[in-house]
């Protein structure tokens, strides 16, 4: 386990569960704070009797919903201003946001739902696209909340289930999550490539 994660877990022990919302909100903006590992650790601490597992589950779930809401409204309110103000930021994020936008347009509700727990690496991008495109907030947050239940159940449950062995489980889950993300990104890239080829063929056919 990296030194950063060990430090974050020590802060979690020191500041209790209220340390989690800060980490979850920062992750919502794409800053890596390892919330899945922290939530698994908190589940293990609940197993050891430090937290009540039911209250822990409810708190974490509400924290994630709050983080999704904050990131959505932040991008909706200030996204375009930031891009216009900082060209380098725009150049860096635009290609990534374009990929997420295609995914959101193609899959809609499913895109929001799956990025809560199956393809978590894309959730900050989908949040940004949802906010920038003024996607219905009620629809976004209701679907996100449903996906967040699964994410919370997974990580609190795994930490509680594995108890003192949670660190080994966290390592396995992290590797599995990375594999799923890579597979989904590959599928998206194939879809974009196929769409580009189709558009090019249609354009050539028109010219003929």
DOVOTI-535855 format. One line per field, with one value per atom (N, C-alpha, C): y, x, z; residue number from 1. Coordinates in pm, whole numbers. Example, Ala and Ser with C-alpha at 12.3 -4.5 7.8 and 13.67 -1.06 7.14 Angstrom:
y = -569 -450 -330 -225 -106 3
x = 1319 1230 1320 1285 1367 1290
z = 780 780 780 708 714 787
resi = 1 1 1 2 2 2
This chain:
y = -119 0 125 221 339 426 510 599 698 743 838 776 651 582 561 521 501 630 742 873 908 884 914 830 704 616 663 714 767 889 972 1088 1042 934 879 835 771 728 849 952 1070 1155 1176 1268 1196 1064 986 988 949 935 1071 1181 1312 1354 1276 1300 1255 1157 1098 1195 1283 1369 1455 1503 1587 1506 1382 1296 1258 1231 1190 1307 1428 1545 1575 1567 1590 1487 1361 1256 1288 1347 1384 1484 1562 1658 1597 1467 1400 1398 1445 1442 1306 1227 1092 1094 1054 1050 910 813 671 649 702 686 541 457 317 248 275 216 270 400 461 406 386 333 187 110 -28 -30 62 71 103 196 233 114 32 -90 -188 -197 -284 -230 -97 -36 -61 -64 -96 -240 -329 -469 -477 -390 -387 -314 -257 -193 -43 18 163 243 189 257 163 221 143 124 1 -26 30 32 86 236 306 451 485 401 421 414 311 295 418 463 577 705 725 845 846 734 727 748 685 699 845 911 1052 1141 1107 1183 1178 1059 1043 1117 1109 1184 1333 1381 1523 1559 1471 1497 1503 1412 1415 1545 1589 1713 1834 1840 1953 1962 1848 1851 1885 1833 1865 2016 2077 2220 2308 2260 2336 2344 2232 2234 2310 2297 2368 2519 2561 2703 2770 2694 2759 2692 2581 2506 2585 2647 2723 2843 2905 3020 2976 2861 2810 2777 2715 2678 2803 2903 3027 3104 3090 3162 3092 2960 2883 2792 2835 2761 2626 2621 2494 2389 2432 2341 2291 2382 2346 2244 2268 2177 2040 2038 1911 1830 1899 1829 1802 1886 1874 1736 1678 1544 1439 1445 1350 1371 1497 1526 1485 1496 1455 1305 1227 1082 1052 1120 1101 1147 1254 1307 1206 1143 1040 925 886 778 817 942 990 997 1045 1055 916 823 689 610 616 531 604 740 817 775 729 691 580 487 376 425 529 586 641 716 772 660 560 450 368 326 239 308 438 509 535 501 515 400 281 166 74 64 -29 36 163 235 367 355 473 578 534 629 733 698 791 878 852 928 1078 1125 1270 1333 1260 1311 1317 1213 1211 1321 1344 1453 1587 1604 1730 1751 1646 1655 1681 1612 1632 1778 1836 1975 2072 2053 2144 2142 2024 2011 2039 2074 2103 1986 1867 1744 1758 1707 1720 1677 1770 1739 1631 1640 1541 1401 1391 1262 1213 1305 1270 1219 1294 1260 1139 1119 1001 873 877 760 741 852 845 786 828 778 627 576 432 359 413 353 365 478 501 401 354 251 126 88 -32 -12 106 134 130 195 199 60 -17 -154 -239 -222 -300 -275 -147 -116 -119 -72 -87 -236 -308 -451 -532 -502 -576 -551 -423 -392 -463 -463 -529 -680 -735 -880 -932 -862 -910 -870 -769 -733 -701 -776 -749 -776 -848 -879 -786 -671 -583 -529 -514 -456 -546 -677 -772 -764 -756 -745 -615 -506 -376 -382 -451 -464 -539 -649 -729 -650 -582 -504 -392 -327 -218 -268 -382 -439 -478 -535 -575 -453 -345 -221 -159 -162 -109 -187 -320 -405 -372 -359 -325 -191 -93 40 35 -39 -51 -117 -219 -288 -193 -117 -24 86 140 244 191 65 4 -6 -46 -55 81 186 322 366 336 373 303 176 101 163 201 263 395 478 606 585 486 456 410 323 274 389 479 594 685 706 791 732 599 530 541 525 533 672 777 916 943 891 913 845 723 651 724 774 848 975 1041 1165 1135 1026 988 948 881 840 961 1066 1189 1259 1262 1330 1262 1129 1056 1080
x = 85 0 89 57 142 139 247 257 142 94 -18 -143 -171 -290 -279 -160 -139 -164 -115 -136 -285 -356 -499 -577 -538 -606 -580 -458 -429 -516 -539 -628 -772 -811 -945 -965 -865 -872 -878 -802 -792 -919 -972 -1085 -1219 -1218 -1341 -1400 -1525 -1590 -1604 -1599 -1619 -1502 -1395 -1285 -1321 -1410 -1446 -1508 -1604 -1667 -1568 -1463 -1364 -1296 -1256 -1187 -1278 -1404 -1500 -1530 -1544 -1571 -1451 -1330 -1210 -1199 -1233 -1232 -1334 -1446 -1549 -1500 -1397 -1337 -1217 -1195 -1086 -954 -952 -829 -822 -718 -713 -694 -797 -791 -822 -835 -854 -974 -1092 -1207 -1250 -1233 -1274 -1193 -1062 -976 -1015 -1041 -1078 -1211 -1305 -1435 -1422 -1338 -1311 -1248 -1154 -1089 -1192 -1284 -1386 -1478 -1505 -1584 -1511 -1379 -1298 -1297 -1293 -1295 -1431 -1537 -1670 -1672 -1607 -1595 -1524 -1424 -1346 -1420 -1537 -1618 -1600 -1520 -1496 -1616 -1688 -1804 -1924 -2044 -2166 -2183 -2188 -2184 -2306 -2423 -2543 -2531 -2492 -2474 -2361 -2258 -2145 -2193 -2272 -2326 -2407 -2499 -2585 -2504 -2404 -2321 -2244 -2178 -2098 -2186 -2303 -2394 -2435 -2472 -2512 -2394 -2273 -2154 -2133 -2151 -2128 -2234 -2359 -2466 -2436 -2392 -2356 -2241 -2141 -2026 -2069 -2157 -2209 -2284 -2363 -2440 -2347 -2248 -2155 -2076 -2024 -1945 -2032 -2155 -2247 -2271 -2308 -2341 -2217 -2104 -1980 -1946 -1956 -1929 -2036 -2160 -2270 -2257 -2213 -2204 -2076 -1964 -1834 -1748 -1796 -1716 -1671 -1766 -1733 -1644 -1669 -1585 -1440 -1421 -1285 -1215 -1288 -1228 -1190 -1276 -1247 -1132 -1119 -1016 -880 -884 -759 -756 -690 -686 -617 -512 -440 -531 -613 -709 -809 -854 -949 -888 -763 -696 -673 -650 -625 -753 -860 -982 -1075 -1073 -1171 -1174 -1057 -1063 -1124 -1088 -1142 -1293 -1334 -1476 -1555 -1491 -1558 -1588 -1491 -1512 -1628 -1629 -1737 -1871 -1868 -1992 -2053 -1968 -2016 -2078 -2014 -2064 -2198 -2209 -2333 -2446 -2413 -2514 -2562 -2467 -2500 -2578 -2533 -2590 -2686 -2674 -2766 -2767 -2882 -2900 -2803 -2781 -2691 -2548 -2507 -2373 -2355 -2454 -2447 -2446 -2532 -2545 -2417 -2362 -2245 -2119 -2109 -1988 -1988 -2096 -2097 -2021 -2023 -1962 -1880 -1916 -1845 -1726 -1742 -1635 -1611 -1570 -1559 -1462 -1361 -1261 -1323 -1437 -1503 -1608 -1637 -1744 -1717 -1593 -1571 -1594 -1560 -1581 -1729 -1803 -1948 -2017 -1973 -2028 -2006 -1883 -1849 -1934 -1947 -2027 -2173 -2225 -2365 -2388 -2294 -2308 -2293 -2190 -2164 -2276 -2334 -2441 -2579 -2583 -2709 -2807 -2751 -2829 -2921 -3043 -3141 -3081 -3076 -3016 -3097 -3229 -3311 -3285 -3278 -3253 -3112 -3016 -2877 -2861 -2912 -2886 -2966 -3085 -3164 -3098 -3044 -2974 -2841 -2771 -2642 -2661 -2767 -2793 -2814 -2883 -2905 -2772 -2687 -2555 -2467 -2481 -2401 -2435 -2559 -2597 -2513 -2497 -2419 -2273 -2216 -2076 -2054 -2143 -2130 -2142 -2239 -2258 -2134 -2077 -1959 -1843 -1808 -1684 -1699 -1812 -1834 -1847 -1922 -1944 -1815 -1731 -1604 -1513 -1504 -1421 -1470 -1602 -1660 -1643 -1662 -1654 -1513 -1413 -1276 -1210 -1267 -1219 -1071 -995 -852 -772 -830 -760 -802 -860 -917 -812 -687 -584 -558 -556 -537 -654 -774 -895 -893 -849 -843 -750 -639 -542 -603 -675 -738 -849 -931 -1042 -990 -881 -821 -776 -710 -662 -780 -884 -1002 -1072 -1082 -1146 -1072 -938 -857 -879 -893 -916 -1051 -1155 -1288 -1286 -1218 -1209 -1142 -1033 -960 -1046 -1122 -1210 -1317 -1379 -1485 -1428 -1312 -1249 -1215 -1173 -1144 -1271 -1381 -1510 -1552 -1534 -1569 -1484 -1354 -1264 -1302 -1341 -1384 -1512 -1602 -1727 -1700 -1610 -1577 -1513 -1424 -1356 -1456 -1549 -1650 -1740 -1774 -1859 -1786 -1656 -1575 -1567 -1546 -1539 -1672 -1783 -1916 -1941 -1905 -1923 -1839 -1716 -1626 -1679 -1730 -1787 -1909 -1995 -2115 -2076 -1971 -1923 -1868 -1792 -1736 -1847 -1949 -2063 -2138 -2153 -2219 -2142 -2009 -1924 -1929 -1949 -1960 -2095
z = 0 0 0 -86 -101 24 37 152 160 43 40 101 62 112 263 308 452 529 473 538 544 431 427 528 542 638 781 807 941 971 867 885 907 838 856 1001 1057 1198 1292 1256 1343 1340 1218 1203 1184 1200 1193 1052 1040 908 838 913 852 762 765 672 531 521 391 291 332 232 155 223 155 45 78 -18 -135 -104 -206 -301 -247 -331 -422 -366 -447 -559 -529 -631 -740 -701 -798 -901 -864 -957 -1031 -1011 -1083 -1008 -883 -803 -731 -756 -698 -546 -474 -327 -273 -362 -326 -233 -267 -178 -159 -263 -250 -141 -136 -33 105 113 241 293 201 242 285 213 255 394 417 549 656 625 724 753 648 669 761 743 831 974 987 1121 1188 1106 1159 1211 1138 1181 1316 1335 1460 1573 1540 1642 1654 1562 1570 1518 1418 1360 1362 1361 1340 1190 1143 999 925 991 924 905 1011 1001 904 904 812 668 638 503 462 549 517 497 583 572 441 411 288 165 165 51 32 142 134 95 141 103 -48 -105 -250 -330 -286 -354 -349 -232 -217 -310 -320 -408 -554 -596 -733 -761 -663 -679 -689 -601 -600 -730 -777 -901 -1021 -1023 -1133 -1141 -1026 -1025 -1044 -998 -1018 -1167 -1237 -1382 -1458 -1413 -1481 -1463 -1343 -1315 -1361 -1352 -1375 -1482 -1539 -1635 -1757 -1823 -1944 -1911 -1797 -1755 -1736 -1670 -1647 -1778 -1870 -1999 -2079 -2076 -2150 -2086 -1953 -1878 -1889 -1891 -1891 -2014 -2117 -2243 -2229 -2145 -2127 -2065 -1968 -1906 -2010 -2096 -2201 -2296 -2337 -2430 -2368 -2235 -2167 -2149 -2106 -2072 -2189 -2292 -2400 -2465 -2503 -2564 -2472 -2342 -2246 -2228 -2221 -2207 -2330 -2447 -2571 -2569 -2519 -2506 -2412 -2298 -2200 -2257 -2337 -2396 -2493 -2574 -2667 -2589 -2481 -2396 -2335 -2289 -2228 -2330 -2451 -2558 -2602 -2610 -2659 -2554 -2430 -2325 -2230 -2225 -2142 -1996 -1951 -1811 -1771 -1862 -1832 -1807 -1880 -1864 -1723 -1676 -1541 -1438 -1458 -1362 -1353 -1466 -1466 -1415 -1440 -1396 -1245 -1177 -1032 -966 -1027 -958 -1048 -1178 -1267 -1337 -1377 -1448 -1373 -1248 -1160 -1212 -1288 -1339 -1431 -1492 -1584 -1517 -1389 -1324 -1317 -1287 -1288 -1425 -1532 -1667 -1701 -1662 -1688 -1607 -1484 -1402 -1471 -1523 -1591 -1715 -1796 -1919 -1886 -1783 -1742 -1702 -1628 -1586 -1702 -1784 -1896 -2000 -2021 -2120 -2062 -1932 -1861 -1870 -1855 -1845 -1723 -1733 -1624 -1490 -1395 -1266 -1193 -1194 -1125 -1180 -1312 -1375 -1342 -1350 -1320 -1177 -1080 -940 -895 -952 -914 -963 -1086 -1140 -1067 -1043 -972 -832 -764 -628 -628 -731 -741 -761 -848 -869 -745 -673 -553 -442 -439 -342 -363 -491 -523 -483 -519 -487 -335 -261 -115 -56 -104 -55 -81 -202 -239 -144 -127 -55 97 149 293 326 241 262 255 155 142 262 302 418 544 563 681 673 553 534 558 501 513 645 712 844 847 925 941 813 716 591 477 511 409 313 356 270 149 170 59 -37 18 -65 -146 -84 -152 -272 -257 -367 -483 -455 -560 -629 -550 -606 -695 -653 -731 -868 -871 -998 -1087 -1027 -1103 -1161 -1080 -1126 -1242 -1238 -1347 -1475 -1462 -1579 -1643 -1561 -1612 -1684 -1624 -1684 -1820 -1830 -1957 -2064 -2024 -2120 -2173 -2081 -2121 -2211 -2175 -2258 -2397 -2403 -2533 -2616 -2553 -2623 -2677 -2594 -2636 -2754 -2749 -2858 -2988 -2977 -3096 -3153 -3062 -3107 -3180 -3122 -3184 -3321 -3328 -3454 -3560 -3520 -3614 -3662 -3570 -3604 -3703 -3678 -3765 -3905 -3913 -4042 -4115 -4042 -4102 -4159 -4081 -4127 -4251 -4250 -4363 -4489 -4474 -4587 -4642 -4553 -4594 -4668 -4621 -4686 -4825 -4836 -4967 -5064 -5011 -5094 -5147 -5061 -5104 -5213 -5197 -5294 -5431 -5430 -5555 -5624
resi = 1 1 1 2 2 2 3 3 3 4 4 4 5 5 5 6 6 6 7 7 7 8 8 8 9 9 9 10 10 10 11 11 11 12 12 12 13 13 13 14 14 14 15 15 15 16 16 16 17 17 17 18 18 18 19 19 19 20 20 20 21 21 21 22 22 22 23 23 23 24 24 24 25 25 25 26 26 26 27 27 27 28 28 28 29 29 29 30 30 30 31 31 31 32 32 32 33 33 33 34 34 34 35 35 35 36 36 36 37 37 37 38 38 38 39 39 39 40 40 40 41 41 41 42 42 42 43 43 43 44 44 44 45 45 45 46 46 46 47 47 47 48 48 48 49 49 49 50 50 50 51 51 51 52 52 52 53 53 53 54 54 54 55 55 55 56 56 56 57 57 57 58 58 58 59 59 59 60 60 60 61 61 61 62 62 62 63 63 63 64 64 64 65 65 65 66 66 66 67 67 67 68 68 68 69 69 69 70 70 70 71 71 71 72 72 72 73 73 73 74 74 74 75 75 75 76 76 76 77 77 77 78 78 78 79 79 79 80 80 80 81 81 81 82 82 82 83 83 83 84 84 84 85 85 85 86 86 86 87 87 87 88 88 88 89 89 89 90 90 90 91 91 91 92 92 92 93 93 93 94 94 94 95 95 95 96 96 96 97 97 97 98 98 98 99 99 99 100 100 100 101 101 101 102 102 102 103 103 103 104 104 104 105 105 105 106 106 106 107 107 107 108 108 108 109 109 109 110 110 110 111 111 111 112 112 112 113 113 113 114 114 114 115 115 115 116 116 116 117 117 117 118 118 118 119 119 119 120 120 120 121 121 121 122 122 122 123 123 123 124 124 124 125 125 125 126 126 126 127 127 127 128 128 128 129 129 129 130 130 130 131 131 131 132 132 132 133 133 133 134 134 134 135 135 135 136 136 136 137 137 137 138 138 138 139 139 139 140 140 140 141 141 141 142 142 142 143 143 143 144 144 144 145 145 145 146 146 146 147 147 147 148 148 148 149 149 149 150 150 150 151 151 151 152 152 152 153 153 153 154 154 154 155 155 155 156 156 156 157 157 157 158 158 158 159 159 159 160 160 160 161 161 161 162 162 162 163 163 163 164 164 164 165 165 165 166 166 166 167 167 167 168 168 168 169 169 169 170 170 170 171 171 171 172 172 172 173 173 173 174 174 174 175 175 175 176 176 176 177 177 177 178 178 178 179 179 179 180 180 180 181 181 181 182 182 182 183 183 183 184 184 184 185 185 185 186 186 186 187 187 187 188 188 188 189 189 189 190 190 190 191 191 191 192 192 192 193 193 193 194 194 194 195 195 195 196 196 196 197 197 197 198 198 198 199 199 199 200 200 200 201 201 201 202 202 202 203 203 203 204 204 204 205 205 205 206 206 206 207 207 207 208 208 208
